[in-house]
Amino acid sequence: MTLSPQEVSAYKQILSNPTQHGMDFKPIQECFQPSDKVTAKHLLFEQLISLIKVPLPKVIFYILMDEMYGDTIGKSEDGCAGYALSVVA
């Protein structure tokens, strides 16, 4: 998958301001909260998709999450790369 900076920016705009784009889900910034436990990136991706119910390329999720939450990156209990975050239900 080849991504341009414009595509990444477009996804960021939509996920950050979904109502401005006719979407009915919370902005991505409101979907996560700090946690003492690191959750694997792929699990947070699955949880986010279940919450917003919108298809999203996993690579876009990783790019945006690293940009927004890079300071929370760590290793989960199962040894996977993750974030010290949990999904807000």
C-alpha positions in Angstrom: 0.0 0.0 0.0 1.5 3.3 -1.1 0.4 6.3 1.1 0.9 9.9 0.4 1.1 12.6 3.1 -2.2 13.9 1.7 -3.9 10.6 2.4 -2.6 10.4 5.9 -3.7 14.0 6.5 -7.2 13.3 5.2 -7.6 10.4 7.5 -6.4 12.4 10.4 -8.8 15.2 9.6 -11.7 12.8 9.4 -10.8 10.9 12.5 -10.2 14.1 14.5 -13.3 15.9 13.3 -15.8 13.2 12.3 -19.0 15.2 12.6 -17.6 17.8 10.2 -17.3 15.0 7.6 -20.8 13.5 8.3 -19.5 10.7 10.4 -21.2 9.5 13.6 -18.4 8.6 16.0 -16.3 10.3 18.7 -13.1 12.0 17.6 -10.1 9.7 17.9 -8.6 11.8 20.7 -11.7 11.0 22.8 -11.5 7.3 22.2 -8.4 6.6 24.3 -7.4 7.3 27.9 -4.1 6.8 29.7 -3.6 3.5 31.4 -1.0 1.9 33.7 -1.1 -1.2 31.4 0.3 -1.2 27.9 -2.1 -2.7 25.4 -0.8 -4.2 22.1 -1.3 -1.9 19.1 -3.2 -4.5 17.2 -5.7 -5.0 20.0 -6.3 -1.2 20.4 -6.9 -1.1 16.6 -9.5 -3.9 16.8 -11.1 -2.1 19.8 -11.2 1.2 18.0 -12.8 -0.4 14.9 -15.4 -2.0 17.1 -16.1 1.4 18.7 -16.3 3.6 15.6 -17.6 0.9 13.2 -15.8 2.5 10.2 -13.2 0.7 8.1 -9.7 2.0 8.6 -6.4 0.8 7.1 -4.3 -0.6 10.0 -1.2 1.3 8.7 -3.1 4.6 9.0 -4.0 3.7 12.6 -0.4 3.0 13.4 0.9 6.2 11.8 -1.7 8.4 13.5 -1.3 6.7 16.9 2.5 7.0 16.8 2.1 10.7 15.9 -0.5 11.4 18.6 0.6 9.0 21.4 4.2 8.2 20.6 5.2 9.1 24.2 3.0 6.2 25.5 4.7 3.4 23.4 5.8 0.4 25.4 5.7 -3.4 25.4 2.6 -5.2 26.4 2.5 -8.2 28.8 2.6 -10.5 25.8 5.7 -8.8 24.4 4.0 -6.9 21.6 4.5 -3.2 20.9 1.7 -1.2 22.3 0.5 2.0 24.0 -0.1 2.7 27.6 -3.7 3.5 26.7 -7.2 1.9 26.9 -10.2 2.5 24.8 -13.0 4.7 26.3 -16.3 2.8 26.0 
